[in-house]
């Protein structure tokens, strides 16, 4: 088989979809060495990390950048369909909600979540309008749809009116770099970032859906109601619609207790996951919930939201809370900070749970879907 994949998510600093695209492409090339995989994009790749450069060198994984031109302004409707028409691809996989229109070949689209439709108030208006227009179109255009969880599959079937047989689930996995490191080896990273020894960690884009305002309120309550004085570290690039969070931090006088690190390398994230007192992920909505698994892979005890996709991912290996309840969240954090035994128990359970998720498994499941779409299964 010769499979084309959307390379656009690799043109910017990688967050969730970019990591998914890179890890899937690389793992597909590893599990199917006789097949060819080509990442296609009108934009140049963002520079890879040293670890990614080392792991990218596979003879059956290629990158094709189309020369910039006026046609690229209509990438999905004109330029990409024309390119695929004259190239020997068997199938195209859109890894970020989009597939080429007017495409004669089979195609798959990965729909990571339906937050643009179900939680429109947590996104900027122009993105919501685009999603409302394009998501149903892409779901109808693709031969088959991939989601990262059963929860998102159910949402796709219900809200986009898609038959269950057209949707397959392929869970995600932490990247291989996320393994526990000795605390001594994290000192330089924490010192450089201004992070104290005792800290609560959140990792993700700073945006409303991640529910950081509730986390800040829970943190404020901990400082006001207990003698605990941890630092709150929020690691991730700044997103959108977060003025309420910053106003609350300033009004509550938390500036000296909260550290915003911005976008971090995987090496820095690994150091923080490995050395935090507790990892907290109070998201209101997720398609899968990968950061809790990354934290578990590095030995961190995890507190996260009691919502279906995350419950599906972490099962009983995390402390689950109502993400809308700041008092419940504060209580869970305090209990873990005051109980080393409970933290250790969650760390052990998390290390066991994360073994169920690997990119090789994700790639193998995806490969079977390709074969099914192309009629290559028995």
Number of C-alpha atoms within 10 A of each C-alpha: 16 15 21 25 25 24 26 22 23 24 15 13 15 18 15 14 17 19 16 21 22 19 24 23 25 22 21 26 23 18 15 15 14 11 14 17 23 20 23 22 23 21 18 18 18 13 13 13 12 8 12 14 10 10 12 17 11 12 12 17 20 17 15 16 14 15 12 12 10 9 15 17 12 12 17 17 16 16 19 23 19 16 12 19 13 8 10 11 17 15 23 27 26 24 25 19 21 21 27 25 18 14 20 11 16 17 25 28 26 25 23 21 22 21 17 19 16 13 14 17 14 19 18 12 12 9 12 19 13 11 19 15 11 14 19 15 15 22 25 14 20 23 18 22 27 25 24 23 24 19 20 23 24 16 17 24 16 12 12 16 12 19 11 13 9 16 24 19 19 19 22 24 27 23 18 12 15 21 18 19 16 10 13 9 12 19 17 13 16 16 11 8 15 12 22 16 14 16 22 22 23 27 25 20 19 22 21 21 20 21 20 23 23 20 25 21 19 22 26 19 16 20 16 11 10 9 8 13 13 18 22 24 23 22 21 20 18 16 12 13 15 16 11 11 20 15 12 16 18 11 10 12 12 18 13 10 18 19 19 18 16 15 19 13 11 14 14 17 22 22 24 30 30 27 27 25 23 25 28 27 24 27 24 19 21 21 21 26 24 19 21 28 29 26 32 31 27 25 27 30 29 28 22 25 24 19 18 17 21 25 18 15 24 23 15 13 24 28 19 22 21 16 23 17 14 21 19 15 27 22 15 18 22 17 12 20 19 11 10 11 11 14 19 15 13 23 23 16 19 27 22 13 19 21 13 11 16 16 23 19 19 20 24 18 16 20 16 13 22 23 14 13 17 15 9 11 10 5
